[in-house]
Amino acid sequence: MSTGRATWRLLWSELKLVFGRPRNRAILGVLVIIPIAFGVLFRLTINSVSSNGGGGPAFLNELAGNGVFLALVVLTLMLGLLMLPLAVAVVAGDAIAGESSLGTLRGLLVVPAGRVRLLAVKYAAIVIFCAAACLLVTVVALIMGLALFPAGPVTTLSGTTIALGTGVLRVLVVAAYSAAALASLGAIGLAASTLTQHPVGAIAGLLVLVVASEIADQIPQLSAIHPYLPSHFWMSWDGLFRAPVDWSGITHGLVSFAIYLVIFGGVAWARFTTADITS
């Protein structure tokens, strides 16, 4: 069997494992319910929010005039309230540590897959889960937004309007950017998963890091370190809704995510390829 075909079979097996676990399916189910609940809640309270001058996530005031913004509000809330990061932490923290705790890791490496290939497949499955989670949330939020709120040309932050289709396309770009942010978080979680045999420890450690990053990012006295925090650029997509489009925030964010991927991917590789898993 060719190396490429063997890799695809290994990836397909890993994806069936990740998306087949009842716990992960339950997480995806909750991710579907949350945009529905937020949509109904905002529909019932949007008038009082608007009359009180708004507040809350960006674009919340614009939601009353265009349902497309529900997807942006929901993504912002689910990142800020750590719902999406928690989902990724569970999958990433379990990637290696879960196999180790169950005693299946040695069996996996009996197959001539190689540690590097196995690690790459594990991370690829995490990235696919991140993309699926963000796409699922975005699509459900778009459906709810267009069903509960008016639909039409989208008003940008610059005061200009763009076609509804263009607005939806930009929302999908935001979803892809959010998936990239979560993928960098997944790299950190994968590294943590190689450092322990207990998935709960890896999951908890990743969440502590995210919470600490979010808190530090809100402290003005720590502004010097803000650009280096893993969560600092999570919301840096607002330039997509300006005229002309400002890509600087997204570019800086993608560079930051890539750096975290390289650093913690390297940590995961160094640890996993040298660890003694025979005992």
C-alpha positions as CSV (number, residue, x, y, z in Angstrom):
1,M,0.0,0.0,0.0
2,S,1.4,3.4,-0.9
3,T,2.3,5.9,1.8
4,G,-0.3,8.4,0.6
5,R,-3.1,5.9,0.6
6,A,-2.1,4.6,4.1
7,T,-2.1,8.2,5.4
8,W,-5.6,8.8,4.1
9,R,-6.8,5.6,5.6
10,L,-5.3,6.5,8.9
11,L,-6.8,10.0,8.7
12,W,-10.2,8.6,7.8
13,S,-10.0,6.2,10.8
14,E,-9.1,9.1,13.1
15,L,-12.0,11.2,11.8
16,K,-14.4,8.4,12.4
17,L,-13.0,8.2,15.9
18,V,-13.2,11.9,16.6
19,F,-16.7,12.5,15.1
20,G,-18.0,9.1,16.3
21,R,-17.3,9.6,20.0
22,P,-20.7,10.2,21.8
23,R,-19.0,13.0,23.8
24,N,-17.9,14.8,20.7
25,R,-21.3,14.4,19.0
26,A,-22.9,15.8,22.1
27,I,-20.5,18.8,21.9
28,L,-21.5,19.4,18.3
29,G,-25.2,19.1,19.3
30,V,-24.7,21.8,21.9
31,L,-23.0,23.9,19.3
32,V,-26.1,23.6,17.1
33,I,-28.4,24.5,20.0
34,I,-26.5,27.6,21.2
35,P,-27.1,29.7,18.0
36,I,-30.7,28.8,18.0
37,A,-31.1,29.8,21.6
38,F,-29.2,33.1,21.0
39,G,-31.3,33.8,18.0
40,V,-34.6,33.4,19.9
41,L,-33.2,35.4,22.9
42,F,-32.1,38.3,20.7
43,R,-35.4,38.3,18.8
44,L,-37.3,38.6,22.1
45,T,-35.0,41.3,23.6
46,I,-33.6,43.2,20.6
47,N,-35.9,46.1,21.0
48,S,-34.9,46.7,24.6
49,V,-31.3,46.4,23.7
50,S,-31.5,48.9,20.9
51,S,-33.4,51.4,23.1
52,N,-30.8,51.2,25.8
53,G,-28.0,52.1,23.5
54,G,-26.8,48.5,22.7
55,G,-23.6,47.3,24.3
56,G,-22.4,43.7,24.2
57,P,-20.8,42.1,21.1
58,A,-20.0,44.1,18.0
59,F,-22.8,44.3,15.5
60,L,-25.5,43.6,18.1
61,N,-27.1,47.0,17.3
62,E,-27.2,46.2,13.6
63,L,-28.9,42.8,14.2
64,A,-32.3,44.3,14.3
65,G,-31.9,45.5,10.7
66,N,-30.2,42.5,9.2
67,G,-30.1,38.9,10.3
68,V,-26.7,38.2,8.8
69,F,-25.2,39.8,11.8
70,L,-26.5,37.1,14.1
71,A,-23.7,34.8,12.9
72,L,-21.0,37.4,13.8
73,V,-22.6,38.0,17.2
74,V,-22.8,34.3,17.9
75,L,-19.2,33.6,16.8
76,T,-18.0,36.5,19.0
77,L,-19.9,35.3,22.0
78,M,-18.9,31.6,21.6
79,L,-15.2,32.6,21.3
80,G,-15.4,35.1,24.2
81,L,-17.3,32.8,26.5
82,L,-14.9,30.0,25.6
83,M,-17.6,27.7,24.2
84,L,-15.8,26.9,21.0
85,P,-12.3,26.8,22.7
86,L,-13.7,24.3,25.2
87,A,-14.9,22.1,22.4
88,V,-11.5,22.2,20.7
89,A,-9.7,21.6,24.1
90,V,-11.7,18.4,24.6
91,V,-10.7,17.0,21.2
92,A,-7.1,18.2,21.3
93,G,-6.4,17.3,24.9
94,D,-7.7,13.8,24.2
95,A,-5.7,13.3,20.9
96,I,-2.6,11.6,22.4
97,A,-3.3,11.5,26.2
98,G,-6.6,9.7,25.6
99,E,-5.0,7.0,23.5
100,S,-2.3,6.7,26.2
101,S,-4.7,6.4,29.1
102,L,-6.7,3.7,27.2
103,G,-3.6,1.8,26.3
104,T,-4.3,2.0,22.6
105,L,-1.3,4.2,21.7
106,R,1.2,1.3,21.6
107,G,-1.2,-0.6,19.3
108,L,-1.4,2.3,16.9
109,L,2.4,2.4,16.6
110,V,2.6,-1.3,15.9
111,V,1.1,-0.4,12.5
112,P,4.0,1.0,10.4
113,A,2.5,4.5,10.4
114,G,5.4,6.2,12.1
115,R,5.1,8.7,15.0
116,V,5.4,11.8,12.8
117,R,2.7,10.6,10.5
118,L,0.4,9.7,13.4
119,L,1.0,13.0,15.0
120,A,0.2,14.8,11.7
121,V,-3.0,12.8,11.3
122,K,-4.1,13.6,14.8
123,Y,-3.5,17.3,14.2
124,A,-5.3,17.2,10.8
125,A,-8.3,15.7,12.6
126,I,-8.3,18.5,15.1
127,V,-8.1,21.1,12.3
128,I,-11.1,19.4,10.6
129,F,-13.0,19.4,13.8
130,C,-12.3,23.1,14.3
131,A,-13.5,23.9,10.8
132,A,-16.6,21.7,11.2
133,A,-17.5,23.4,14.5
134,C,-17.1,26.9,13.2
135,L,-19.0,26.1,10.0
136,L,-21.8,24.4,11.9
137,V,-22.2,27.4,14.2
138,T,-22.1,29.9,11.4
139,V,-24.6,28.1,9.1
140,V,-27.1,27.6,11.9
141,A,-26.7,31.2,13.0
142,L,-27.2,32.4,9.4
143,I,-30.3,30.4,9.0
144,M,-31.7,31.6,12.3
145,G,-30.8,35.2,11.6
146,L,-32.4,35.2,8.2
147,A,-35.5,33.5,9.6
148,L,-36.0,35.8,12.6
149,F,-34.7,39.1,11.4
150,P,-34.9,41.2,8.2
151,A,-32.6,40.3,5.3
152,G,-31.2,42.7,2.7
153,P,-28.0,44.7,1.8
154,V,-25.5,44.6,4.6
155,T,-24.3,47.9,6.1
156,T,-20.6,48.0,6.8
157,L,-18.8,49.7,9.6
158,S,-17.8,52.5,7.1
159,G,-21.5,53.2,6.5
160,T,-21.6,51.8,2.9
161,T,-23.7,48.8,1.9
162,I,-22.8,45.6,0.2
163,A,-25.0,42.9,-1.3
164,L,-26.5,40.3,0.9
165,G,-24.6,37.5,-0.9
166,T,-21.3,39.4,-0.4
167,G,-22.2,39.9,3.3
168,V,-22.8,36.1,3.7
169,L,-19.5,35.3,1.9
170,R,-17.6,37.6,4.3
171,V,-19.3,36.0,7.3
172,L,-18.1,32.6,6.0
173,V,-14.5,34.1,5.7
174,V,-14.9,35.1,9.4
175,A,-15.9,31.5,10.2
176,A,-12.7,30.3,8.4
177,Y,-10.6,32.8,10.3
178,S,-12.2,31.6,13.6
179,A,-11.4,28.1,12.6
180,A,-7.7,29.1,12.0
181,A,-7.7,30.7,15.5
182,L,-9.0,27.5,17.0
183,A,-6.6,25.4,15.0
184,S,-3.7,27.2,16.6
185,L,-5.3,26.5,20.0
186,G,-5.5,22.9,18.9
187,A,-1.8,22.8,18.3
188,I,-1.2,24.0,21.9
189,G,-3.7,21.3,23.1
190,L,-2.0,18.6,21.1
191,A,1.4,19.6,22.6
192,A,-0.2,19.4,26.1
193,S,-1.7,16.0,25.2
194,T,1.8,14.6,24.5
195,L,3.0,15.7,28.0
196,T,0.6,13.7,30.0
197,Q,-1.3,10.4,30.1
198,H,-4.4,12.0,31.5
199,P,-6.6,13.9,28.9
200,V,-8.4,15.8,31.7
201,G,-5.1,17.4,32.7
202,A,-4.3,18.4,29.1
203,I,-7.9,19.8,28.7
204,A,-7.7,21.7,32.0
205,G,-4.3,23.1,31.3
206,L,-5.3,24.4,27.9
207,L,-8.4,26.1,29.3
208,V,-6.4,27.7,32.1
209,L,-4.0,29.1,29.5
210,V,-6.9,30.5,27.4
211,V,-8.6,32.1,30.5
212,A,-5.3,33.6,31.6
213,S,-4.8,35.0,28.0
214,E,-8.3,36.5,27.9
215,I,-7.8,38.1,31.3
216,A,-4.4,39.5,30.5
217,D,-5.7,40.9,27.2
218,Q,-8.1,43.0,29.1
219,I,-5.5,44.6,31.4
220,P,-4.1,47.9,30.0
221,Q,-1.0,47.7,32.1
222,L,-0.1,44.5,30.2
223,S,-0.5,46.1,26.7
224,A,3.1,45.3,25.9
225,I,2.4,41.6,25.8
226,H,-1.1,41.7,24.2
227,P,0.1,41.0,20.7
228,Y,1.8,37.8,21.9
229,L,-1.2,36.3,23.7
230,P,-2.8,33.4,21.9
231,S,-6.3,34.9,22.1
232,H,-5.4,38.5,21.2
233,F,-6.3,38.3,17.5
234,W,-9.3,36.1,17.7
235,M,-11.7,39.0,17.0
236,S,-9.5,40.9,14.5
237,W,-11.8,40.3,11.5
238,D,-13.8,43.5,11.7
239,G,-11.8,45.0,8.8
240,L,-13.8,42.7,6.5
241,F,-16.8,44.9,7.2
242,R,-15.1,48.2,6.2
243,A,-14.9,49.9,2.8
244,P,-12.4,49.2,1.5
245,V,-11.7,45.9,3.2
246,D,-8.8,46.2,5.7
247,W,-6.9,42.9,5.8
248,S,-4.3,44.0,8.3
249,G,-6.0,42.6,11.4
250,I,-6.6,39.2,9.7
251,T,-3.1,39.1,8.4
252,H,-1.6,39.8,11.8
253,G,-3.9,37.2,13.3
254,L,-3.0,34.5,10.8
255,V,0.7,35.2,11.4
256,S,0.2,34.9,15.1
257,F,-1.7,31.6,14.7
258,A,1.0,30.2,12.4
259,I,3.7,31.1,15.0
260,Y,1.8,29.3,17.7
261,L,1.3,26.3,15.4
262,V,5.1,26.1,14.6
263,I,6.1,26.5,18.2
264,F,3.7,24.1,19.8
265,G,3.7,21.7,16.8
266,G,7.5,21.5,17.4
267,V,6.9,20.8,21.1
268,A,4.5,18.1,20.3
269,W,6.8,16.6,17.7
270,A,9.9,16.7,20.0
271,R,8.0,15.1,22.8
272,F,6.1,12.5,20.9
273,T,9.0,11.3,18.8
274,T,11.2,10.8,21.8
275,A,8.7,9.6,24.5
276,D,8.9,6.1,25.8
277,I,5.4,4.6,25.2
278,T,6.4,1.0,25.8
279,S,5.9,1.2,29.6
